[in-house]
Amino acid sequence: MLISSDQHRGLRRLMTVSFILIILMSAVAWFHINRNIESNQIDIAERHNEITATLIGDLMMDAQAEHFIKSRANKDIPLKLSKLTTKKILISNGYKNIQLTLKRYLKILNFQKISLAGGSGRILFSTTPKEIGEQVRFKKYFNQVMSGKTLSLNVSKYDGTGKKNNIISFVPIYSWHKDSKSMADNKGSQRKVIAVVQLVIDTSSLIRHIQFMQIIVLVAWLTTLILLMALFFYLMKYSNDLVSKYAKQIVTQSKSDSVTGLLNRHHFHRLLRQSVAKTMQQNAILALLIVDIDHFRELNAKYDYSFGDEVLKIIVQRINRLLGSEDIVARTGDDELSVLIEQPGSNPSIQALARKILDKVNEPIQIDASYIHLTCSIGISVINQDAKEMEELIQHADSALYNAKDFGRNNFQLFSRDGGRRHINFYERQYALNKALEDDEFILFIQPKINGATGEIVGGEALLRWDNPDYGIVNPLEFLPALESSGLIHSVGKWVLNEACRFCKHWQEQGLSTVPISVNVSALQFKKEDFAISVNEALKNNGLDGCLLVLELTETCLMDNVEYSLTILNKLKEMGVRIAIDDFGTGYSSFDYLNRFPIDELKIDRSFIKNVHDRSDNDHAAIVTAIMSLSHSLHLDVVAEGVETAQELAYMNALGCKTIQGFLFSKPLPTDEFEPLLKDNTPMLKVLEEVRKTLA
């Protein structure tokens, strides 16, 4: 979920308040830690000083014992240590021992001062000699200690060098005292405080060290806290930016196609509805072109979807270059693109754009080492001419698209009421085709193949036509899809094979030029298990030598199942039949199959021949040159298909292409018009003469 700006500000305020509270809590904790450290220092000093004072007391007791023995000899028994004079203590051996020991304590235990006060409060010994004989300074604490308590004070003061911290401890010294009565019977022993030891420890350096470490810890903690806060704010900003980015991507993906980046069907229809409403209000026109990539599903099946995606991206790029800034392209199906032209102009302008799209899609596409050649079918509908609403506009464009497919694909159709009815009557057409086969309405036309240098006819291609009683001669582009979808292609294909062989044998019997005849074979026909048998029957039934029959197959057809294709081709070669690759260079495969299949002839597709001499179109020239070089190295015959100009003929002759087929020499002819050319090829020679004059 995307965080709003108000939520973002509220979260930042919350984190700021939390940061301040954490700092205050840290300050309180630091204060209590300081207090605890001070209290712990005093407790430690008390325990430490009590032990030290006990040791000092033991030394004092030793000194007392020594003095007691001497006094007994002199009949002078002191009852209290406080009555001992300072002079006696100072000259005693015990004192000397204490002095030596305490110097060691001062050095080892880091005491600043050690002093001993008797019961009267007079200082009997001190590491500061000038204090000996004086009264103690902390009289109140001294009296409390004489009652048996141990006290410690934390004293701070300032001198010329700075703040001094001292811990002063007052520790009582006990001794067992026996009165004269008790001494006689060794009873009545009593524990009694006889002196107070004052110990002073300088903790200034320790306190400074502790405070320094506390400050370091506090600074480290605050720094860590600040860094964590900064990291939090950065992550919050980054996460918000990231969420915003992904939210935008989700919105974009909901509107666009993941492969091409174009608008998807749903969002395109929304925009189309708005554009139609706006166009109707302004009484303007708007054109919708539905572009269907022919055989795109077969492409995905042959390779994989990633390959098909790359092909689709290239096609989209080409189409986009043809459109204006206000035009919209969308992917509305797996193999379907929709183009919205908001200011299309006249119908001729729309048709010109459709032709450009056809040409761009027809251009070869190279992906890695593979060259492919695709076509497309386009259906066109115009708002305010063909339709008044979006749904009607789409329906009419779809209807025009199906009409384009019915006309053999690789063309565009504008919607027309007649065209709509023609699409609706598609099933009626299938019935008519069945009837055409029964009533012998199918006929063959022959297009000559010419030696481009001599004008000699070297072959002919048999092309199917439908002589419909109502419409006259119907182009195969209009009915071949129906033949394939209905399955009639197998029966009609056998009929074409038989008729082609019959005509070729007839020309041979008439003593005319013996030239091979070519027959196009559809992929469905080739894949049928009895195809090789039907070819053999056509040859035997007409008594034709197999070398006079050329079967034209596409690359796609052969590569769909390589092992099957190789088996069938070998059977055909055993009959002497020649094999030609039709529309060479437009299939999906690489050229390594040429070494595997028993191929005799390559037919360069007309899309490469068109304007091959034009220097501005170097791609076509390079492809044709490469094909010619390849065919020469493999000893294959080449046919240039679709030659229509003198310049194209000259270019192909220069490359060494001997066989030419195209409207420059002749369009497809009925059999009764083709036969005279086998007797006299003067018309072909006239064409060559005209070509020479044009190029002169």
C-alpha positions, 0 to 999 in steps of 0.5 A: 500500500502506498504511504500518503504524505500525511501518513509520512509526516505523522510517522516522522513526527512520531520518530522525532518524539521517540528520539527525544524521549530516548535522549531524555531517558538516556540522560536520566539513566546516565545520572543514576549510573553516576550516582550508583558509581559514587555509592559503589565507590564509597562501599568499596572504599569502606570495605577496603579501608576497614581491612586496611585499618584492621591491619594497622590496628594489629600493628598498633596492638603490637606496639601496645603490647611491647609498651605494656611489657615494659610498663609491667617491669616498671610497675606502670600499667597503662589502662588506655591507649589514649593515655600513652603519650605521643613521645612514647609511641614515637620512640617505640619499636612498634611505631617504627614498624607502623611507619615503615609499613604505612609507607608501603601502604601509601605506595601500594594502595594509593592512599593519600593520607593515613592517621591514627587518633586516640580515644581523646581525639588527639592524632597519635600518628599521621603520614602528615607529620605536622598533624601529630598531636593535634585534634581530629578535624571531623569531631562529629564523625570521630565520636560516631566511630568511637561508638563502634561505627565505620563511616566513609565520606566522598569529599570534593573540593577545588584547588589551584589544579582543579577538582579533587575527589577524596574518599575519607574513611573512619574505621574503629580499632578494637582491643580486649581490655581486662581490669585488675579484678578480672585479670586475677581470675582471667574473667570479665574480658570486654571488647572496646574501641581504643582508637580511630584510623582515618584513611584518605584515598584520592579518587580524582584520576579514577573519577575522571577516567570513569567520567571519560569512559561514560562520556565515550559510552554516551557519545557512542550511544547517541551517535548510534542512536542518531545513525539509527534514526538517520537510517530509519528516515533514509529507509522510510524515504527509500521504501516510500520511493520504492513503493511509489516506484512499484506502485507506478509499475503496477499501474503501468503493467495494468495498462500495458503489455509486459512484452512490448510495453504497448497498451493492453486490450483493456486500457486501449478499449477505454482510450478508444471509447473516449476517442470515439466519443470525442470524435463523434462530438466534433463530427470528425473521423477516426480510423482503427487498424487491426494488424494480425501477424500471419502465422505467428503461432506457428513461429512460437511453436517452431522456436519458443515464446522468447524468440516470438517476443523478440520478433514482436518487439521488432515489428512494433518498433517498425510500426511505431516509426510510421505513426504520428505522435498522437497515434496509439498502438496497442497489443490486443491479442497474442498476434494482434496489434491495434492502431488508432489514427485520430487524424487519418485524413482521407481513405487513400491516406489510410491505405497508404499507411496500411501499405507501409505497415505491410512493407515494414512487416515484410522486411526480413528480421534477423535474430541471432543466426536466424533470418525470418520473413513474416507477413501481416493482414490488416483490417480497417474501419473508420468512425463516422463512415463505417460505424458510430460506436466503439463496439461497432468500429471494432466489429467492422475492423475485425470483419475487414481483417478476416476478409484480408485473411480470406484474400490470402493474407499479406494484404489490407482490407477496408470494411465494406458492407459487401465485405462484411457479408462475404465474411459472414458467408464463409461457410457458404464458400466452403460449400461452393468449393466442394461443388467447384471440385465436383463440377470441374471449375478449377483450372490451371494457369502457367507462368513461364520461367525464362532464361534471363540472358537468351529469352528461352523458356526453360520451365513453367509454374502451374498456378491454381485458379477458380473459374466461378460461374458467378464471379469469373476467375477467382484468385487463389488468395481468396479461396486457398485459406478456405481450402486448407481449413476445410481439408479440401486442399488434399483433394484439390492438391491431387487434382493439380498434380495430375493436371500438371503432369497431364499438360506436361506430357501433352506438350511432350507428345506434341513435340514442343520444347520439353520443359519441366513444370512446377507445382506448389505443395501446401504444408498440409498436403505434404504432411499427409501420409499418402503424399508420396503415393499420390505423386507417384500415381500422377506420374504413372497415370500420365506416363511422365518422367519424374525429372520433368516435375518440380515440387515447390515446398517452403522452408517452414514446411520442411523444417516442421518435422525434419526426419519426416521431411527427409524420408518423403524427399528421399522417396520423391528423389527415387522417382526422379522428382526435382525439389525446389525451396519456394520463397527462400530466405523467408522461413524460420530455419538456418541454412544448414538444412540445405546440406541434409535435404536433397534439394535441386533449386532455390526460388528467391522470394519476390520481396527480396527481388523488388528494387534489389538494384536500389542502392538505398536498400542495401539489405535486399542486395546483400541478402540476394548476393548471399543467396546466389553465393550460397547456391553456387557453392552448393551447385543449386539452380536459382530462380528469381521470382517476381522480376518486374523491371529491366533494372532488376533483370540486369542485376540478377543477370550480373549475379549469375542468376539464369532463370527469371520468373515475373511480370516483366516477361509474362503474367500467369497464362491459361494453358492454351495461351502458354502452349504457343510460347513453347512453339515460338518464344518471340514475345520473350525475345522482344522483352529482352530487346526492350530491356536492352533499350531501357538500359542503354 
